[in-house]
Amino acid sequence: MNSVSCVLDELCLAEEEGSGGGTMSFKSKTDSEFKSKNLFAERRRREKLSGRLLALRSLVPNITNMNKATIVEDAITYIQELQQKVDLLQDQIFEMEASSEETLEPNTDETHADAAEEMKKFGIQTEVNVTKIDGNKLWVKVVLEKKRGGFTKLMGAMTTFGFELTDTSITTSSGAMMVSSCVTGFSCEMLEVEQTRELMLKIINDI
């Protein structure tokens, strides 16, 4: 009887040891899988960060060094320069519109009606001409009715739709306003002539 008990005790002990070994093996496998997932996630994060740094580098014209810190610093400097240009252009626009508003009649509706009548009198119609220069650059010329704040609204709408404008000029005559500019898409996006023309017409109609 005692010998049977000893054998049973030995069997129970063997099962416990086997069970414990299995648990250790399972735990080791789980830890390995967890580490593998972490490494994969970290690799994806780094690849994503590298891709965004490359995209940022392509947008900044002057990169002094190719390391990450310098790319970010140069991007900050470039954005600050752009902001200064935006502020300067806005000041110029406000001055232009302030001087033009001094000659406008108090009744804005009548003023717009007069501008429309003057355009009609001289045979001037609202139009949009878009010409491809090269690559992703387009030359856009817009003729529209002269309205108070019209130029500011036009520039704001074009910026909202992702247009980047350079060499912009404006002239007014006979109740009309003509705006011309070199236009590129945001992040050098390719622009189609007819698509840009239709979008510009929509912008003008909404002003």
C-alpha positions as a Markdown table, in Angstrom:
| # | Residue | x | y | z |
|---|---|---|---|---|
| 1 | Met | 0.0 | 0.0 | 0.0 |
| 2 | Asn | 2.8 | 2.3 | 0.9 |
| 3 | Ser | 4.6 | 1.5 | -2.4 |
| 4 | Val | 1.4 | 2.3 | -4.3 |
| 5 | Ser | 1.2 | 5.6 | -2.5 |
| 6 | Cys | 4.8 | 6.4 | -3.3 |
| 7 | Val | 4.2 | 5.6 | -7.0 |
| 8 | Leu | 1.1 | 7.9 | -7.1 |
| 9 | Asp | 3.0 | 10.6 | -5.4 |
| 10 | Glu | 5.8 | 10.3 | -8.0 |
| 11 | Leu | 3.3 | 10.4 | -10.9 |
| 12 | Cys | 1.6 | 13.6 | -9.4 |
| 13 | Leu | 5.0 | 15.2 | -9.0 |
| 14 | Ala | 5.9 | 14.3 | -12.6 |
| 15 | Glu | 2.6 | 15.8 | -13.9 |
| 16 | Glu | 3.2 | 19.0 | -11.9 |
| 17 | Glu | 6.7 | 19.3 | -13.3 |
| 18 | Gly | 5.4 | 18.7 | -16.8 |
| 19 | Ser | 2.7 | 21.2 | -16.4 |
| 20 | Gly | 5.0 | 23.8 | -15.0 |
| 21 | Gly | 7.4 | 23.3 | -17.9 |
| 22 | Gly | 4.5 | 23.8 | -20.4 |
| 23 | Thr | 3.6 | 27.1 | -18.7 |
| 24 | Met | 7.1 | 28.3 | -18.9 |
| 25 | Ser | 7.3 | 27.5 | -22.6 |
| 26 | Phe | 3.9 | 29.2 | -23.3 |
| 27 | Lys | 5.0 | 32.3 | -21.4 |
| 28 | Ser | 8.3 | 32.4 | -23.3 |
| 29 | Lys | 6.4 | 32.2 | -26.6 |
| 30 | Thr | 4.0 | 34.9 | -25.6 |
| 31 | Asp | 6.8 | 37.3 | -24.5 |
| 32 | Ser | 8.6 | 36.6 | -27.9 |
| 33 | Glu | 5.4 | 37.5 | -29.8 |
| 34 | Phe | 4.8 | 40.6 | -27.8 |
| 35 | Lys | 8.4 | 41.8 | -28.4 |
| 36 | Ser | 8.0 | 41.0 | -32.1 |
| 37 | Lys | 4.9 | 43.1 | -32.4 |
| 38 | Asn | 6.6 | 46.0 | -30.6 |
| 39 | Leu | 9.5 | 45.9 | -32.9 |
| 40 | Phe | 7.2 | 45.9 | -36.0 |
| 41 | Ala | 5.2 | 48.8 | -34.6 |
| 42 | Glu | 8.4 | 50.8 | -33.9 |
| 43 | Arg | 9.7 | 50.0 | -37.4 |
| 44 | Arg | 6.5 | 51.3 | -38.9 |
| 45 | Arg | 6.6 | 54.4 | -36.8 |
| 46 | Arg | 10.1 | 55.2 | -37.8 |
| 47 | Glu | 9.3 | 54.6 | -41.5 |
| 48 | Lys | 6.3 | 56.9 | -41.2 |
| 49 | Leu | 8.4 | 59.6 | -39.5 |
| 50 | Ser | 11.1 | 59.3 | -42.2 |
| 51 | Gly | 8.5 | 59.7 | -44.9 |
| 52 | Arg | 7.1 | 62.8 | -43.4 |
| 53 | Leu | 10.6 | 64.3 | -43.0 |
| 54 | Leu | 11.3 | 63.6 | -46.7 |
| 55 | Ala | 8.0 | 65.3 | -47.6 |
| 56 | Leu | 8.9 | 68.3 | -45.4 |
| 57 | Arg | 12.3 | 68.5 | -47.0 |
| 58 | Ser | 10.8 | 68.6 | -50.5 |
| 59 | Leu | 8.7 | 71.6 | -49.5 |
| 60 | Val | 11.5 | 73.7 | -48.1 |
| 61 | Pro | 13.7 | 75.3 | -50.8 |
| 62 | Asn | 16.8 | 75.8 | -48.7 |
| 63 | Ile | 17.9 | 72.9 | -46.5 |
| 64 | Thr | 21.3 | 73.5 | -44.9 |
| 65 | Asn | 21.9 | 70.0 | -43.6 |
| 66 | Met | 20.2 | 66.6 | -44.0 |
| 67 | Asn | 19.8 | 65.6 | -40.4 |
| 68 | Lys | 16.4 | 65.6 | -38.8 |
| 69 | Ala | 16.9 | 68.5 | -36.4 |
| 70 | Thr | 18.2 | 70.8 | -39.2 |
| 71 | Ile | 15.3 | 69.9 | -41.5 |
| 72 | Val | 12.8 | 70.9 | -38.9 |
| 73 | Glu | 14.7 | 74.1 | -38.0 |
| 74 | Asp | 14.9 | 75.1 | -41.7 |
| 75 | Ala | 11.2 | 74.4 | -42.1 |
| 76 | Ile | 10.3 | 76.6 | -39.2 |
| 77 | Thr | 12.4 | 79.4 | -40.6 |
| 78 | Tyr | 10.8 | 79.1 | -44.0 |
| 79 | Ile | 7.3 | 79.1 | -42.5 |
| 80 | Gln | 8.1 | 82.3 | -40.6 |
| 81 | Glu | 9.4 | 83.9 | -43.8 |
| 82 | Leu | 6.2 | 82.9 | -45.6 |
| 83 | Gln | 4.1 | 84.3 | -42.7 |
| 84 | Gln | 5.9 | 87.7 | -43.0 |
| 85 | Lys | 5.2 | 87.7 | -46.8 |
| 86 | Val | 1.5 | 87.0 | -46.1 |
| 87 | Asp | 1.3 | 89.8 | -43.5 |
| 88 | Leu | 2.9 | 92.2 | -46.0 |
| 89 | Leu | 0.6 | 91.2 | -48.8 |
| 90 | Gln | -2.5 | 91.5 | -46.5 |
| 91 | Asp | -1.4 | 95.0 | -45.5 |
| 92 | Gln | -1.0 | 96.0 | -49.2 |
| 93 | Ile | -4.5 | 94.5 | -50.0 |
| 94 | Phe | -6.1 | 96.4 | -47.1 |
| 95 | Glu | -4.5 | 99.6 | -48.2 |
| 96 | Met | -5.7 | 99.1 | -51.8 |
| 97 | Glu | -9.2 | 98.3 | -50.7 |
| 98 | Ala | -9.3 | 101.1 | -48.2 |
| 99 | Ser | -8.3 | 103.6 | -50.9 |
| 100 | Ser | -10.9 | 102.2 | -53.3 |
| 101 | Glu | -13.6 | 102.2 | -50.7 |
| 102 | Glu | -13.2 | 105.9 | -50.2 |
| 103 | Thr | -14.6 | 106.4 | -53.7 |
| 104 | Leu | -17.5 | 104.0 | -53.3 |
| 105 | Glu | -21.0 | 105.2 | -52.7 |
| 106 | Pro | -22.6 | 104.5 | -49.3 |
| 107 | Asn | -25.2 | 102.2 | -50.9 |
| 108 | Thr | -23.3 | 99.0 | -51.7 |
| 109 | Asp | -26.1 | 97.4 | -53.7 |
| 110 | Glu | -26.3 | 100.5 | -56.0 |
| 111 | Thr | -22.5 | 100.5 | -56.4 |
| 112 | His | -22.5 | 96.9 | -57.5 |
| 113 | Ala | -25.3 | 97.6 | -59.9 |
| 114 | Asp | -23.4 | 100.5 | -61.3 |
| 115 | Ala | -20.3 | 98.3 | -61.7 |
| 116 | Ala | -22.3 | 95.7 | -63.5 |
| 117 | Glu | -23.9 | 98.3 | -65.8 |
| 118 | Glu | -20.5 | 99.8 | -66.6 |
| 119 | Met | -19.1 | 96.4 | -67.5 |
| 120 | Lys | -22.1 | 95.8 | -69.7 |
| 121 | Lys | -21.7 | 99.2 | -71.3 |
| 122 | Phe | -18.1 | 98.5 | -72.3 |
| 123 | Gly | -18.8 | 95.0 | -73.4 |
| 124 | Ile | -16.8 | 93.5 | -70.5 |
| 125 | Gln | -17.9 | 90.0 | -69.4 |
| 126 | Thr | -16.8 | 87.8 | -66.5 |
| 127 | Glu | -14.3 | 85.3 | -67.8 |
| 128 | Val | -11.5 | 83.0 | -66.7 |
| 129 | Asn | -8.5 | 82.1 | -68.8 |
| 130 | Val | -6.1 | 79.4 | -67.8 |
| 131 | Thr | -2.9 | 78.6 | -69.6 |
| 132 | Lys | -0.4 | 75.9 | -68.8 |
| 133 | Ile | 3.1 | 77.3 | -68.4 |
| 134 | Asp | 5.2 | 74.1 | -67.6 |
| 135 | Gly | 5.1 | 71.2 | -65.3 |
| 136 | Asn | 2.5 | 71.9 | -62.6 |
| 137 | Lys | 2.4 | 75.7 | -63.2 |
| 138 | Leu | -0.6 | 77.5 | -64.7 |
| 139 | Trp | -1.2 | 81.2 | -65.6 |
| 140 | Val | -4.6 | 82.3 | -64.5 |
| 141 | Lys | -6.3 | 85.5 | -65.6 |
| 142 | Val | -9.7 | 86.4 | -64.1 |
| 143 | Val | -12.1 | 89.2 | -65.1 |
| 144 | Leu | -14.9 | 89.8 | -62.6 |
| 145 | Glu | -17.2 | 92.6 | -61.3 |
| 146 | Lys | -15.5 | 95.0 | -59.0 |
| 147 | Lys | -16.9 | 94.6 | -55.5 |
| 148 | Arg | -16.0 | 95.8 | -52.1 |
| 149 | Gly | -13.7 | 93.2 | -50.6 |
| 150 | Gly | -13.8 | 91.1 | -53.8 |
| 151 | Phe | -10.1 | 90.8 | -54.2 |
| 152 | Thr | -9.6 | 89.6 | -50.6 |
| 153 | Lys | -12.4 | 87.1 | -51.0 |
| 154 | Leu | -10.9 | 85.8 | -54.3 |
| 155 | Met | -7.4 | 85.3 | -52.8 |
| 156 | Gly | -8.9 | 83.7 | -49.7 |
| 157 | Ala | -11.0 | 81.2 | -51.7 |
| 158 | Met | -8.1 | 80.3 | -53.9 |
| 159 | Thr | -5.9 | 79.6 | -50.9 |
| 160 | Thr | -8.6 | 77.5 | -49.3 |
| 161 | Phe | -8.8 | 75.3 | -52.4 |
| 162 | Gly | -5.1 | 74.7 | -52.2 |
| 163 | Phe | -3.7 | 77.1 | -54.8 |
| 164 | Glu | -0.3 | 78.7 | -54.3 |
| 165 | Leu | -0.1 | 82.1 | -56.0 |
| 166 | Thr | 3.0 | 84.1 | -57.2 |
| 167 | Asp | 3.5 | 87.2 | -59.3 |
| 168 | Thr | -0.1 | 88.3 | -58.7 |
| 169 | Ser | -1.3 | 91.6 | -60.2 |
| 170 | Ile | -4.6 | 93.5 | -60.1 |
| 171 | Thr | -6.1 | 96.2 | -62.3 |
| 172 | Thr | -9.5 | 97.8 | -62.3 |
| 173 | Ser | -11.3 | 99.6 | -65.1 |
| 174 | Ser | -14.9 | 100.3 | -66.2 |
| 175 | Gly | -16.5 | 98.5 | -63.2 |
| 176 | Ala | -14.4 | 95.4 | -63.7 |
| 177 | Met | -11.4 | 93.9 | -61.9 |
| 178 | Met | -8.7 | 91.9 | -63.6 |
| 179 | Val | -6.5 | 89.6 | -61.6 |
| 180 | Ser | -3.7 | 87.6 | -63.0 |
| 181 | Ser | -1.3 | 85.2 | -61.2 |
| 182 | Cys | 1.0 | 82.2 | -61.6 |
| 183 | Val | -0.7 | 79.3 | -59.8 |
| 184 | Thr | 0.6 | 76.0 | -58.6 |
| 185 | Gly | -1.1 | 73.3 | -56.6 |
| 186 | Phe | -0.4 | 72.7 | -52.9 |
| 187 | Ser | 2.6 | 70.4 | -52.4 |
| 188 | Cys | 3.4 | 70.7 | -56.1 |
| 189 | Glu | 0.1 | 68.9 | -57.0 |
| 190 | Met | -0.5 | 68.6 | -60.7 |
| 191 | Leu | -3.2 | 71.0 | -61.9 |
| 192 | Glu | -5.4 | 70.4 | -64.9 |
| 193 | Val | -6.3 | 73.5 | -67.1 |
| 194 | Glu | -10.1 | 72.8 | -67.5 |
| 195 | Gln | -10.6 | 71.6 | -63.9 |
| 196 | Thr | -8.9 | 74.8 | -62.7 |
| 197 | Arg | -11.0 | 77.0 | -64.9 |
| 198 | Glu | -14.2 | 75.4 | -63.7 |
| 199 | Leu | -13.2 | 75.8 | -60.1 |
| 200 | Met | -12.2 | 79.5 | -60.7 |
| 201 | Leu | -15.7 | 80.1 | -62.2 |
| 202 | Lys | -17.3 | 78.6 | -59.2 |
| 203 | Ile | -15.2 | 80.8 | -56.9 |
| 204 | Ile | -16.2 | 83.9 | -58.8 |
| 205 | Asn | -19.9 | 83.1 | -58.7 |
| 206 | Asp | -19.7 | 82.6 | -54.9 |
| 207 | Ile | -18.0 | 86.0 | -54.3 |
